[in-house]
């Protein structure tokens, strides 16, 4: 079976054994399903991946078996894959960058269910072009989670930052601000913390910046920890290694009231794209610096 010029090995291998599938066996989502999904969404996904080093979350034997993260390019990967040289705590190493559909499908064939991306690009690794707020619920209260996510978007709007929303494909929502790659990671993370602390101060019964789960109570945790050098986040349209094959799906803000964090999956996301297109199309045209936003936030505090 050939998908995007990649010969898919063992295409019938079931990766999501407890999932409904469109294939004839009905035994779950297979490697072929994963490869075909990534090939189909590549036109809208690649703009959010290009030139970003990735960490590969691999499940060669399916999600009901142990998986692992792999950052360094394995020796058996082909030479045609694009890579970026990065400095990490483990020293200098090459990491894969996903710049075309062929690479995306090749990774799927290697059991990479989720490619986790850096918040910066290879040409400016120390200058992030995204600011990320991960709204992580402590309890299963979707109304509370949606309120917390709304509060985050409204504050960002109040200080002059355009924010974009997506489902995590897991339990929460991600709020992302496109940045001009000017500030360092230390600067953007400090700013993100100020935003999170202001939100938690304004809504102490709803939001928290407590990293320890035991200290959060029922509150929604505003996670800003991804905003650091070499940290990664699940990119738009990436599949999560969870039952049903949920997908991290970009959304319009008005959809927050009706789209759950794990609502879109491998099997229904493509129908959405065929009628709506990519809600994050043109996101780079709305990139911001943080100087004016920092000044406005200081006046609010």
WOGI-V630805 format. One record per backbone hydrogen bond with DSSP energy under -0.5 kcal/mol. NH is the residue of the N-H (numbers start at 1). CO is the residue of the C=O. If there is no record, write none. Layout:
{{NH/CO} {NH/CO}}
This chain:
{{3/6} {6/3} {7/5} {8/1} {8/6} {9/7} {11/8} {13/10} {15/13} {15/29} {16/29} {19/16} {29/16} {31/13} {32/11} {34/30} {35/31} {36/32} {37/33} {38/34} {39/35} {40/36} {41/37} {42/38} {44/41} {45/41} {46/42} {48/45} {49/46} {50/46} {52/49} {53/51} {54/96} {55/116} {56/70} {57/55} {57/114} {58/56} {58/68} {59/111} {62/59} {63/15} {65/62} {68/58} {70/56} {73/94} {77/74} {81/78} {84/95} {86/84} {86/93} {88/86} {88/91} {91/88} {93/86} {95/84} {97/82} {98/52} {99/97} {104/100} {105/101} {106/102} {107/103} {108/104} {109/105} {110/106} {110/107} {111/108} {112/107} {113/57} {113/111} {114/57} {116/55} {116/114} {117/233} {118/53} {119/231} {122/51} {124/121} {125/122} {127/124} {129/119} {130/119} {131/177} {133/175} {134/223} {135/133} {135/173} {136/134} {136/221} {137/135} {141/139} {145/141} {146/142} {147/143} {148/144} {149/145} {150/146} {151/147} {152/148} {153/149} {154/150} {155/151} {156/152} {157/153} {158/154} {159/155} {160/157} {161/156} {163/161} {164/176} {165/251} {166/174} {167/249} {168/172} {169/261} {173/135} {174/166} {175/133} {176/164} {176/174} {177/131} {178/162} {178/176} {179/129} {180/288} {182/180} {183/180} {185/126} {188/184} {189/185} {190/186} {191/187} {192/188} {193/189} {194/190} {195/191} {196/192} {197/193} {198/194} {199/195} {200/196} {201/197} {202/198} {203/199} {204/201} {206/203} {207/203} {208/220} {215/212} {216/213} {217/213} {219/216} {220/206} {221/136} {222/208} {223/134} {223/221} {224/222} {227/224} {228/226} {231/228} {233/117} {235/115} {237/248} {238/235} {239/113} {240/246} {242/240} {245/242} {247/264} {248/238} {249/247} {250/248} {251/165} {255/252} {256/253} {258/255} {259/255} {260/258} {263/260} {266/245} {268/265} {269/265} {272/268} {273/269} {274/270} {275/271} {275/272} {276/272} {277/273} {279/277} {281/278} {283/280} {285/282} {286/283} {287/284} {288/178} {294/290} {295/291} {296/292} {297/293} {298/294} {299/295} {300/296} {301/297}}
